[in-house]
Each structure stands twice: as C-alpha cells, then as structure tokens.
C-alpha cells in the first residue's frame, strides 16, 4: 500500500474547505494497516460526504451528494455487487473483493461504471453539475 502522508490529507481538507460551506466534520487517522480521511460539509442545499481509506487493498473512496437524507449522486469504488455483476456478468462472484469505480444515481436506483475518481475530480463534478442547477 502506498500510504498517504498527513500532508496529503491536510491538502485535501484545505481544498475541500475552499469549495464547501460549513465543513462540520473532518477525521484523519493513520496506523500501520490503514489510513482514513473523512470530511462532511455542505453546498447550497446539499450535504457533501467525502471519504478515502488506504489499506492493503489499495485506495477506497466514497464521495456523495445528499439532499434531504437521500443520495442525489455518489461515486465510490467499493466492491459493489451490482457494479461487479454489470462488469463481469455471471462471473461476478469471482471478483467479490475487487474495488470497482462506479456512480450511483438518485436514491441509488441507477448505477454506472466509471473511471477512478479523486477528490479534485469530484469537486470539479460538483462545480459543473450541482452548483446552481
């Protein structure tokens, strides 16, 4: 695992604070097996939740836009069974631990495979698709 530095997490937090309002929660934890960064904030009427976890499996992330306790859109790369089934068909069970980048639509009713996302790309997505729409 390429472990992120504290400076990496601090840079992400600073970047998020420039875009989001009312950053209400930030967590940074490091230990030999895992590093976690998580931030919650708001943007217009939306709650924004961002999380990155680095462990032996690699970098997992989840970036979500929530309105009235419902997902508006979310990007993550967890081993989601629906995403794995979409990618591998009947053989998806051979890949149950695989990290797979994907996007959840409103209320998680839709799912599409994506390329890998980063905090920077997610913030760009917010600017282009969420703010002022």
Backbone as numpy.savetxt, mean C-alpha at the origin, in Angstrom:
# Nx Ny Nz CAx CAy CAz Cx Cy Cz
16.92 -10.06 2.64 16.08 -8.88 2.64 16.97 -7.64 2.64
16.67 -6.72 1.74 17.35 -5.42 1.75 16.59 -4.55 2.74
17.11 -4.46 3.94 16.41 -3.74 5.00 16.50 -2.23 4.77
15.38 -1.55 4.89 15.40 -0.10 4.75 16.03 0.55 5.98
16.56 1.71 5.77 17.14 2.45 6.89 16.07 3.32 7.54
16.36 3.75 8.72 15.46 4.69 9.41 15.31 5.96 8.56
16.40 6.36 7.92 16.37 7.54 7.06 15.36 7.37 5.91
15.27 6.16 5.35 14.30 5.87 4.29 12.88 6.11 4.80
12.55 5.57 5.98 11.22 5.76 6.55 10.96 7.21 6.90
11.95 7.91 7.40 11.79 9.33 7.72 11.54 10.14 6.45
12.21 9.79 5.36 11.99 10.48 4.08 10.57 10.23 3.57
10.07 8.99 3.71 8.69 8.71 3.32 7.72 9.52 4.15
7.95 9.59 5.44 7.07 10.35 6.33 7.06 11.83 5.95
8.22 12.39 5.67 8.30 13.80 5.28 7.55 14.04 3.97
7.70 13.13 3.02 7.01 13.26 1.74 5.50 13.21 1.93
5.04 12.27 2.72 3.60 12.12 2.97 3.05 13.36 3.67
3.80 13.91 4.61 3.33 15.11 5.33 3.17 16.32 4.40
3.89 16.34 3.28 3.73 17.43 2.31 2.44 17.31 1.51
1.92 16.10 1.38 0.74 15.88 0.54 -0.53 15.71 1.35
-0.45 14.96 2.45 -1.64 14.68 3.25 -1.85 15.74 4.32
-3.08 15.86 4.73 -3.44 16.71 5.86 -3.57 15.83 7.09
-3.43 16.43 8.24 -3.71 15.76 9.50 -3.12 14.35 9.58
-1.83 14.25 9.39 -1.18 12.96 9.58 -1.35 12.61 11.06
-2.15 11.58 11.33 -2.57 11.29 12.69 -1.82 10.14 13.33
-1.11 9.37 12.55 -0.46 8.19 13.09 0.73 7.84 12.23
1.85 7.64 12.85 3.03 7.15 12.14 3.73 6.15 13.03
4.06 5.01 12.44 4.77 3.97 13.18 5.98 3.55 12.37
7.13 3.46 13.05 8.35 2.95 12.45 8.94 1.97 13.44
9.12 0.74 13.00 9.71 -0.28 13.87 10.74 -1.07 13.08
11.83 -1.36 13.73 12.90 -2.17 13.14 13.28 -3.27 14.12
13.46 -4.46 13.61 14.12 -5.51 14.37 14.86 -6.37 13.35
15.64 -7.32 13.75 16.45 -8.08 12.78 15.63 -8.80 11.70
14.38 -9.14 12.00 13.58 -9.90 11.05 12.59 -9.08 10.24
12.28 -7.87 10.72 11.20 -7.13 10.07 11.34 -5.64 10.32
10.97 -4.85 9.32 10.90 -3.39 9.45 9.51 -2.96 8.98
8.86 -2.09 9.75 7.50 -1.65 9.44 7.43 -0.13 9.46
6.75 0.42 8.46 6.42 1.84 8.42 4.94 1.94 8.11
4.23 2.75 8.89 2.80 2.93 8.66 2.41 4.36 8.97
1.58 4.94 8.13 1.11 6.31 8.31 -0.36 6.41 7.94
-1.10 7.18 8.71 -2.50 7.48 8.41 -2.63 9.00 8.31
-3.38 9.45 7.35 -3.63 10.87 7.19 -4.96 11.09 6.48
-5.19 12.31 6.07 -6.42 12.61 5.35 -6.12 13.50 4.16
-7.04 13.47 3.22 -6.95 14.28 2.02 -8.37 14.53 1.55
-8.78 15.79 1.58 -10.17 16.15 1.32 -11.05 15.32 2.24
-12.02 14.56 1.71 -12.92 13.78 2.56 -12.45 12.34 2.76
-11.22 12.04 2.35 -10.72 10.67 2.36 -9.72 10.42 3.49
-9.78 9.22 4.04 -8.73 8.73 4.94 -7.72 8.01 4.06
-6.45 8.26 4.29 -5.39 7.64 3.52 -4.57 6.79 4.47
-4.36 5.53 4.11 -3.59 4.60 4.95 -2.46 4.01 4.12
-1.25 4.15 4.61 -0.08 3.64 3.90 0.73 2.75 4.83
1.22 1.63 4.30 2.02 0.72 5.11 3.04 0.01 4.22
4.25 -0.12 4.74 5.29 -0.93 4.10 5.87 -1.85 5.15
6.07 -3.10 4.79 6.68 -4.09 5.66 7.80 -4.77 4.88
8.98 -4.77 5.46 10.12 -5.46 4.87 10.43 -6.67 5.74
10.45 -7.85 5.12 10.84 -9.06 5.85 11.56 -9.99 4.87
11.74 -11.23 5.25 12.47 -12.17 4.40 11.80 -12.40 3.05
10.49 -12.20 2.99 9.75 -12.37 1.73 9.96 -11.22 0.77
10.42 -10.08 1.28 10.60 -8.90 0.44 9.86 -7.71 1.02
9.44 -6.81 0.14 8.73 -5.60 0.54 7.25 -5.79 0.26
6.46 -5.76 1.32 5.01 -5.78 1.17 4.52 -4.35 1.40
3.45 -4.00 0.73 2.90 -2.66 0.92 1.39 -2.70 0.80
0.77 -1.70 1.38 -0.66 -1.44 1.17 -0.87 0.06 1.26
-1.52 0.60 0.24 -1.82 2.03 0.16 -3.31 2.13 -0.17
-4.07 2.70 0.76 -5.52 2.70 0.60 -6.13 4.09 0.76
-7.18 4.34 -0.04 -8.02 5.53 0.05 -9.36 5.04 0.57
-9.80 5.61 1.70 -11.02 5.16 2.35 -11.95 6.35 2.53
-13.22 6.14 2.21 -14.24 7.17 2.42 -15.40 6.54 3.17
-15.77 7.14 4.29 -16.88 6.64 5.11 -16.71 5.15 5.42
-15.52 4.76 5.84 -15.20 3.39 6.22 -15.27 2.38 5.08
-15.29 2.85 3.84 -15.29 1.95 2.69 -14.10 2.25 1.79
-13.49 1.21 1.27 -12.37 1.37 0.35 -12.86 2.03 -0.93
-12.19 3.11 -1.31 -12.44 3.74 -2.61 -11.51 3.12 -3.64
-10.24 3.03 -3.28 -9.24 2.36 -4.10 -8.10 1.94 -3.19
-7.47 0.84 -3.53 -6.34 0.38 -2.73 -5.35 -0.38 -3.58
-4.09 -0.17 -3.29 -3.01 -0.88 -3.97 -2.26 -1.69 -2.92
-2.02 -2.96 -3.20 -1.17 -3.73 -2.30 -0.51 -4.86 -3.08
0.39 -5.54 -2.42 1.05 -6.67 -3.05 1.08 -7.87 -2.12
0.01 -8.06 -1.39 -0.11 -9.22 -0.52 -0.49 -10.43 -1.37
-0.30 -11.64 -0.86 -0.68 -12.84 -1.61 -2.20 -13.04 -1.60
-2.89 -12.22 -2.33 -4.35 -12.21 -2.41 -4.81 -13.36 -3.32
-5.68 -14.20 -2.82 -6.13 -15.37 -3.58 -6.82 -14.99 -4.89
-7.63 -13.93 -4.86 -8.31 -13.51 -6.10 -7.30 -13.06 -7.15
-6.28 -12.30 -6.72 -5.26 -11.83 -7.67 -4.44 -13.00 -8.20
-4.09 -13.92 -7.31 -3.32 -15.10 -7.74 -4.13 -15.95 -8.71
-5.41 -16.11 -8.44 -6.27 -16.88 -9.35 -6.35 -16.18 -10.71
-6.43 -14.85 -10.69 -6.50 -14.10 -11.95 -5.21 -14.29 -12.75
-4.07 -14.32 -12.08 -2.78 -14.44 -12.77 -2.47 -15.87 -13.21
-2.75 -16.84 -12.34 -2.31 -18.21 -12.58 -3.43 -19.20 -12.92
-4.66 -18.77 -12.83 -5.75 -19.69 -13.12 -5.83 -20.80 -12.10
-6.08 -22.01 -12.56 -6.25 -23.16 -11.65 -5.01 -23.47 -10.84
-3.82 -23.09 -11.32 -2.57 -23.37 -10.62 -2.26 -22.35 -9.52
-3.21 -21.48 -9.18 -2.92 -20.42 -8.21 -2.49 -20.96 -6.85
-2.93 -22.16 -6.47 -2.59 -22.69 -5.15 -1.10 -23.00 -5.02
-0.40 -23.14 -6.13 1.05 -23.35 -6.09 1.80 -22.06 -5.78
1.07 -20.93 -5.72 1.68 -19.61 -5.55 1.11 -18.86 -4.34
0.53 -19.55 -3.39 -0.19 -18.90 -2.29 0.64 -17.95 -1.44
1.95 -18.10 -1.42 2.77 -17.18 -0.62 3.41 -16.08 -1.47
3.11 -16.04 -2.74 3.72 -15.06 -3.65 3.11 -13.67 -3.47
3.99 -12.68 -3.38 3.53 -11.29 -3.35 3.10 -10.91 -4.76
1.90 -10.35 -4.89 1.37 -10.04 -6.21 0.76 -8.64 -6.21
1.37 -7.71 -6.94 0.84 -6.33 -6.98 -0.53 -6.30 -7.64
-1.46 -5.61 -6.99 -2.80 -5.49 -7.53 -3.52 -4.27 -6.96
-4.63 -3.94 -7.60 -5.43 -2.77 -7.23 -6.85 -3.23 -6.91
-7.36 -2.78 -5.77 -8.74 -3.03 -5.39 -9.56 -1.80 -5.76
-10.72 -2.03 -6.32 -11.63 -0.94 -6.62 -12.56 -0.67 -5.46
-13.58 0.12 -5.72 -14.53 0.53 -4.69 -15.08 -0.66 -3.93
-15.01 -0.55 -2.60 -15.49 -1.60 -1.68 -14.86 -2.96 -1.95
-13.71 -2.94 -2.58 -12.96 -4.16 -2.93 -13.77 -5.10 -3.82
-14.70 -4.55 -4.60 -15.52 -5.39 -5.48 -14.81 -5.72 -6.78
-13.82 -4.91 -7.16 -13.06 -5.20 -8.37 -11.60 -5.37 -8.00
-10.89 -6.07 -8.86 -9.47 -6.31 -8.64 -8.79 -6.38 -9.99
-7.67 -5.68 -10.11 -6.87 -5.80 -11.33 -5.40 -5.90 -10.97
-4.69 -6.68 -11.75 -3.25 -6.82 -11.55 -2.57 -5.54 -11.99
-1.52 -5.16 -11.28 -0.80 -3.92 -11.58 0.70 -4.19 -11.55
1.46 -3.19 -11.91 2.89 -3.26 -11.65 3.11 -2.83 -10.21
4.32 -3.02 -9.72 4.62 -2.69 -8.33 4.44 -1.19 -8.08
3.94 -0.86 -6.91 3.65 0.52 -6.52 4.63 0.95 -5.44
4.87 2.24 -5.36 5.68 2.83 -4.29 4.88 3.97 -3.68
5.34 4.48 -2.55 4.66 5.62 -1.93 4.63 6.79 -2.91
5.74 7.04 -3.56 5.82 8.16 -4.51 4.81 8.00 -5.64
4.71 6.80 -6.22 3.74 6.55 -7.29 2.31 6.66 -6.78
2.07 6.20 -5.56 0.74 6.31 -4.98 0.34 7.77 -4.78
1.26 8.58 -4.29 0.95 10.00 -4.11 0.68 10.67 -5.45
1.40 10.28 -6.50 1.11 10.78 -7.84 -0.29 10.35 -8.27
-0.65 9.10 -7.99 -1.98 8.60 -8.31 -3.05 9.45 -7.60
-2.81 9.77 -6.33 -3.76 10.61 -5.59 -3.94 11.96 -6.27
-2.83 12.58 -6.64 -2.88 13.90 -7.29 -3.64 13.84 -8.60
-3.45 12.79 -9.36 -4.05 12.69 -10.70 -5.48 12.17 -10.69
-5.85 11.38 -9.68 -7.14 10.69 -9.74 -8.10 10.97 -8.59
-7.60 11.49 -7.48 -8.45 11.64 -6.30 -8.68 13.12 -5.96
-7.62 13.88 -5.88 -7.73 15.28 -5.46 -8.56 16.07 -6.46
-9.64 16.67 -5.95 -10.47 17.54 -6.78 -11.41 16.82 -7.72
-11.52 15.51 -7.62 -12.44 14.78 -8.51 -13.73 14.49 -7.84
